[in-house]
Amino acid sequence: MNLENFEIIYKENRIEIKNKQKMKEKLIEIVGDGNVSIDKIDLLAYSRDSTLITLNWTIQGKIAGLPDFVVWPENKAQISEILRLANNEKIPVIPYGEGSGVVGGAIPIYGGIIVDMKKFNKILEINDKDLTATVETGINGMNLERYLNAKGYTSGHIPQSLYISSLGGWIAHRAAGQFSTKYGKIEDMVLGMEVVLPQGNIIDFKPIIRASTGPQLNKLFIGAEGTLGIVTKATLKIWPFPEKRALISYAFPIIEDSFNATREIMREHIFPAVIRIYDQFETERHFVDIEQAKDKVMVVFVCEGNKKLVELEETITKEKCENNKGINCGEHPVEHWFETRFRVTETSTMPPYKIVFDTLEIASSWDNAAKIYHSVIDSVNSLKGILIISAHVSHFYPNGVGIYFTLGGVPPKGKTEFEFYQKCWDTTIRGVLDAGGSIAHHHGIGINRSHWMEEEWGKSMDIMRNIKRLLDPNNILNPGKVYTHIWKGSES
Ligand SMILES: Cc1cc2nc3c(=O)[nH]c(=O)nc-3n(C[C@H](O)[C@H](O)[C@H](O)COP(=O)(O)OP(=O)(O)OC[C@H]3O[C@@H](n4cnc5c(N)ncnc54)[C@H](O)[C@@H]3O)c2cc1C
């Protein structure tokens, strides 16, 4: 089997490595024989992440992007040496967590060295007094959470991908978990970090709760998607495991009523750990057996923490829902959500039928939320070939929300699956930008959104590119992501 004979989707910019054997020997010198692979099966395994279109390609025998080497370093000194070597030889390096990213962030579109972080899996310290955990970043999310739970804590960061993602990936994409409304997003949780820079220097941001010490440079590496440095260690906030949980659900006549109720809860400075609004299409899909929710908008809440506070939060949450035409549906819908919250089988059942399927999350102020919701639903619905478009809202702030769209369809005649996929993405993002929203809430930029970054950031994009040039003059660290227009965009 010669992998290069397969169609490689992202091949235009591939950098040919002249003496691969020599490079392999140098990598072995750094990490040892068992920690370097050029086996075809490994190269294939690291040719994609979980971006859904890559599943359609896999079924058709197409490869997203092909790396030249996979390495498994065991300590920061090895990562530093790998980066020094790659920088000298001008070879791309792609940090790899668990490959659950959904925007192409870990796809090796230029080839090069995949640095798999899985051996960085240690929990180094739990500090009960400070409520912190210091952890290596390759750790699997579920392993971290199980360990913390057994010790009487929670990280509060429970993404749907908990079983299949790593701390490093969360930091790289500014991830958000299902309990984010109470505990915050990953950037609210990280207090300190260790980062290996593209030219091999190692920097350490000590854990600080806050400081008035100039611009907070550490934030630059949260959301950098592996383009500015490889994060090797982080100190996170943790919380005592909640004493009590209250499960609440209400059905609302229309989405605007559910927005009003949840916005009013946020205004009271009440933060249920989980709030999820399902529009009427998703309510039909997920809560078909709840009679009171038929043709309505289901909202589930989980309030958790100190027993007395939870009781108060429950009372106020219920009041706000009932004041906004909410019908109490009891605990059962929330129990159902708990049972099914990690289940994503529907997404992988589509590609075998040549259905293009994906999910996109965006951010909005309260003022624009209903406008964005309707504008995206209407504009995507008007695309030829669309079969479904729906949304849920799962991250709440006193000032706005994160909205998560799910779409699927079949390419119209004359269009490839990829062209149709790009059209769906661009139509959604255009709808969001025109209605005043922000293009990504927690999945990141990767390849899929990079051509929208100018419109999102305006002139600040020049500054971001300059920072990238300063830290990574040879553009070796995860090239082709965030700052580059690999997708040309389907608007023209
Ligand atoms: C079924 C499913 C459900 C999901 N649910 C959620 C959710 O609820 N919330 C959410 O936020 N996301 C969710 N995601 C998206 C995905 O899990 C996140 O983006 C996650 O943060 C990626 O982590 P990973 O370890 O798999 O990273 P990877 O996919 O391996 O890599 C992602 C990016 O991080 C970089 N990277 C990885 N490790 C490091 C490191 N140590 N240092 C620097 N850069 C690094 C990579 O280069 C790449 O750019 C979901 C994905 C799937 C498939």
The ligand as an SDF file (V2000), in Angstrom:
LIG
                    3D

 53 58  0  0  0  0  0  0  0  0999 V2000
  -18.3640   14.0550   19.6000 C   0  0  0  0  0  0  0  0  0  0  0  0
  -17.6580   15.3440   19.8730 C   0  0  0  0  0  0  0  0  0  0  0  0
  -18.1320   16.1850   20.8590 C   0  0  0  0  0  0  0  0  0  0  0  0
  -17.4870   17.3910   21.1410 C   0  0  0  0  0  0  0  0  0  0  0  0
  -17.9380   18.1690   22.1630 N   0  0  0  0  0  0  0  0  0  0  0  0
  -17.2750   19.3150   22.4770 C   0  0  0  0  0  0  0  0  0  0  0  0
  -17.7140   20.1230   23.5730 C   0  0  0  0  0  0  0  0  0  0  0  0
  -18.6770   19.8090   24.2700 O   0  0  0  0  0  0  0  0  0  0  0  0
  -17.0230   21.2570   23.8290 N   0  0  0  0  0  0  0  0  0  0  0  0
  -15.9380   21.6330   23.0810 C   0  0  0  0  0  0  0  0  0  0  0  0
  -15.3450   22.6700   23.3740 O   0  0  0  0  0  0  0  0  0  0  0  0
  -15.5120   20.8840   22.0390 N   0  0  0  0  0  0  0  0  0  0  0  0
  -16.1390   19.7410   21.7380 C   0  0  0  0  0  0  0  0  0  0  0  0
  -15.6960   18.9660   20.6870 N   0  0  0  0  0  0  0  0  0  0  0  0
  -14.5170   19.3650   19.9250 C   0  0  0  0  0  0  0  0  0  0  0  0
  -13.1830   18.8060   20.4850 C   0  0  0  0  0  0  0  0  0  0  0  0
  -13.3900   17.7580   21.3910 O   0  0  0  0  0  0  0  0  0  0  0  0
  -12.4290   19.9280   21.1480 C   0  0  0  0  0  0  0  0  0  0  0  0
  -12.0560   20.8720   20.1770 O   0  0  0  0  0  0  0  0  0  0  0  0
  -11.1880   19.4980   21.9380 C   0  0  0  0  0  0  0  0  0  0  0  0
  -10.7420   20.6360   22.6110 O   0  0  0  0  0  0  0  0  0  0  0  0
  -10.0720   18.9040   21.0850 C   0  0  0  0  0  0  0  0  0  0  0  0
   -9.1970   18.2000   21.9440 O   0  0  0  0  0  0  0  0  0  0  0  0
   -8.2080   17.0720   21.3860 P   0  0  0  0  0  0  0  0  0  0  0  0
   -7.3270   16.6840   22.5070 O   0  0  0  0  0  0  0  0  0  0  0  0
   -8.9520   15.9850   20.7310 O   0  0  0  0  0  0  0  0  0  0  0  0
   -7.3850   17.9390   20.3300 O   0  0  0  0  0  0  0  0  0  0  0  0
   -6.9220   17.5790   18.8480 P   0  0  0  0  0  0  0  0  0  0  0  0
   -8.0970   17.4060   17.9720 O   0  0  0  0  0  0  0  0  0  0  0  0
   -5.9050   16.5210   18.8640 O   0  0  0  0  0  0  0  0  0  0  0  0
   -6.2050   18.9530   18.4720 O   0  0  0  0  0  0  0  0  0  0  0  0
   -6.9340   20.1410   18.4060 C   0  0  0  0  0  0  0  0  0  0  0  0
   -5.9780   21.3170   18.2630 C   0  0  0  0  0  0  0  0  0  0  0  0
   -5.2060   21.4360   19.4320 O   0  0  0  0  0  0  0  0  0  0  0  0
   -3.8270   21.4370   19.1310 C   0  0  0  0  0  0  0  0  0  0  0  0
   -3.1770   20.8050   20.2910 N   0  0  0  0  0  0  0  0  0  0  0  0
   -3.4410   19.5980   20.8360 C   0  0  0  0  0  0  0  0  0  0  0  0
   -2.7020   19.4130   21.9340 N   0  0  0  0  0  0  0  0  0  0  0  0
   -1.9440   20.5130   22.0850 C   0  0  0  0  0  0  0  0  0  0  0  0
   -0.9690   20.9210   23.0430 C   0  0  0  0  0  0  0  0  0  0  0  0
   -0.6280   20.1690   24.0740 N   0  0  0  0  0  0  0  0  0  0  0  0
   -0.3870   22.1380   22.8710 N   0  0  0  0  0  0  0  0  0  0  0  0
   -0.7230   22.9440   21.8380 C   0  0  0  0  0  0  0  0  0  0  0  0
   -1.6390   22.5970   20.9160 N   0  0  0  0  0  0  0  0  0  0  0  0
   -2.2390   21.4070   21.0430 C   0  0  0  0  0  0  0  0  0  0  0  0
   -3.7310   20.6820   17.8220 C   0  0  0  0  0  0  0  0  0  0  0  0
   -2.5790   21.0300   17.0990 O   0  0  0  0  0  0  0  0  0  0  0  0
   -4.9870   21.1540   17.1260 C   0  0  0  0  0  0  0  0  0  0  0  0
   -4.7890   22.4040   16.5360 O   0  0  0  0  0  0  0  0  0  0  0  0
  -16.3480   17.7640   20.3750 C   0  0  0  0  0  0  0  0  0  0  0  0
  -15.8670   16.9110   19.3750 C   0  0  0  0  0  0  0  0  0  0  0  0
  -16.5120   15.7110   19.1260 C   0  0  0  0  0  0  0  0  0  0  0  0
  -15.9810   14.8160   18.0570 C   0  0  0  0  0  0  0  0  0  0  0  0
  1  2  1  0
  2  3  1  0
  2 52  2  0
  3  4  2  0
  4  5  1  0
  4 50  1  0
  5  6  2  0
  6  7  1  0
  6 13  1  0
  7  8  2  0
  7  9  1  0
  9 10  1  0
 10 11  2  0
 10 12  1  0
 12 13  2  0
 13 14  1  0
 14 15  1  0
 14 50  1  0
 15 16  1  0
 16 17  1  0
 16 18  1  0
 18 19  1  0
 18 20  1  0
 20 21  1  0
 20 22  1  0
 22 23  1  0
 23 24  1  0
 24 25  2  0
 24 26  1  0
 24 27  1  0
 27 28  1  0
 28 29  2  0
 28 30  1  0
 28 31  1  0
 31 32  1  0
 32 33  1  0
 33 34  1  0
 33 48  1  0
 34 35  1  0
 35 36  1  0
 35 46  1  0
 36 37  1  0
 36 45  1  0
 37 38  2  0
 38 39  1  0
 39 40  1  0
 39 45  2  0
 40 41  1  0
 40 42  2  0
 42 43  1  0
 43 44  2  0
 44 45  1  0
 46 47  1  0
 46 48  1  0
 48 49  1  0
 50 51  2  0
 51 52  1  0
 52 53  1  0
M  END
$$$$
